Amino acid sequence: MANHKSALKRIRRNEAARLRNRYQHKTARNAVRKLRALENVEEARALFPKVVSMIDKLAKRNIIHANKAANLKSSLAKHINKLAK
């Protein structure tokens, strides 16, 4: 157990950040799943900017790696283009 006041505060802050990161990551993952499940091109194109924004925010905050964000966005764009054909 921590002995210093600052260490106790750090533990509280880390836990709050962990829960916040977990919530944001799970929400983005669910949005990606929802987008991949769509069969309608118009719905997919409408949802795509929102999902990309969520992914970019995760990458900016180092919740996911920048390359993973790029790969996700690329694969989602491919999916939408495949639906359009």
URNOR-V939397 format. One record per run of one state. SS is the DSSP state (~ for helix, > for strand, _ for the rest). FROM is the first residue (numbers start at 0). LEN is the number of residues. If there is no record, write none. Layout:
BEGIN
ss:SS from:FROM len:LEN
ss:SS from:FROM len:LEN
END
This chain:
BEGIN
ss:_ from:0 len:4
ss:~ from:4 len:33
ss:_ from:37 len:3
ss:~ from:40 len:20
ss:_ from:60 len:5
ss:~ from:65 len:19
ss:_ from:84 len:1
END
